[in-house]
Amino acid sequence: MLDGVWLATFFGPGGSQGSVVTLRKGVLTGATTFCEYTGAYTAEHGSFKGRITIRSVLSFATDNFAGVAGKFTVEVSGHVEDDRRIEAFGCLQNNNAAIQMVLAKLPL
């Protein structure tokens, strides 16, 4: 079961960025100091697919893993390990820049 709180690390052309996200019934939400995350995901038989929209709180800020100001979307797919780790790869929707997302479930 993937529902819970996860530590997320994103890697992209703008560097890396950590965040805390929640996964619950196919919905992903989260935030950092400068960004908020919303999206949807599916997970079946060890595979993971997601579409996540990231919005910079400051419209001009490019201080994020994508190096993009404003709002952007990433699509990722990958695998789930023991319902405790997710590793997914994908790209930014508008410019196809490669990104990686690693999620580690926080014990609560």
N, C-alpha and C positions, 0 to 999 in steps of 0.2 A: 504494500500500500504506500503510495507516494505522498498522500496528504500529510502536510506538516510544514515546518520551518526549515529552510535550506540556506546554507552559505553559498552564494553564487560568485564565480569569478569569470569575467568575460575578457577575452583577448582579441584585439583587432588592430587596425592600422593606426589608431590613436594611443596604443599601449594596452595596459590592463586596468581593470576596475573591479573592485569587490562590492558586493551588495548582500542584503538579506532579502530573500523572497519567500513567499508562501505558495505552496501548491495545494489546491483543494478542488476536487471534483472537476478537473479539466481547466481550471482557471489559475493563472499565475499573476501575482501582484507583488510589488516590492518597491524599494526606494533606497537612494543614497542621499548624501547631502545635496547633490546637484541634479539628480535625475529621478524620475519615477518610471516604473515598469508595469505594464499591463499586457496580458496576452492569454492565449489558450494553448493547450497541449493535449496530446493523446499519448498513451503508453500501453502497449500490448506486447506480450510475449518477449519482453526484454528490449523492445525498441521504443524510442522516444521521438516525437515530432512536436515542434512548437513554432508558433508565430508570436513574436513579442514586439510591442511598440514601446520605444523608449522616448521620453520627453524630457528635455533639459528644462529645469525649473527657471533658469535664466535663459531667455530666448537667444542670446548671443553666445552663450557658453559652449565651447568645443572641448571642455575638459572631461572627456569620456573615452571609452575604449574605441569608439568609432572615429573620433575626431570630427564629428559632425554637429553643427549647431541645430537647435530646434528639436524637431520630432522626426524619428526615423523608425523603420521596422526591420527586424531580422527574422529570417526563417532558418531553423536548425533541425537537424535530425541526428540521432545517435543511439546510444545504448544505455540501459539501466543495469547497474551491478548491485545485486542483493538488496534492492529497494533502498540503498544508502548512498549511492553515487551515480551521477548521470554525467556522461561526457557526450557532447554534441558539437557538430560542426555545421557551418552554413555560410550565409552571405547577407550583406546589407541589401535590402530590396531594391534600392534605386541605383546602386553603382556596382553591385556584385563583389565588393571587397570581402575577403575571407574573414570569418570570425570563428572563435571557439568559445564554448560555454562549458564550464565544469561546475556541477552542483554537488554539495556534500550535505547530507541530512544532519541537522543538529539534534542531539538527544534532548528530549524534554521530559 
